[in-house]
Amino acid sequence: MIVVRIEVWPDGDGTRAEELARLHIANDGTGDEAVGSYDVSAVEGTDVLSGRVEGHRRGQGALALVRDALAALVG
């Protein structure tokens, strides 16, 4: 599972970090070495969103997967 935390650091101070949202990207076990599918969810305050990324080409890298996960959640 990939977990992405979105934080605000007041005045750039990481010791005062506050989490704003969290994104979970879980490989569902389908696909092969080149392509995978993922269940995605995000929590922001009391809002919970869920979605799915299918047919993601693994060679694109982690940031491309995060981009696709966000697109699945918020369009």
Secondary structure, DSSP 8 states (H G I E B T S, - for coil): -EEEEEEE-GGG-GGG-EEEEEEEEEEEEEE-SSEEEEEEEEEETTEEEEEEEEEEEGGG-HHHHHHHHHHHHH-
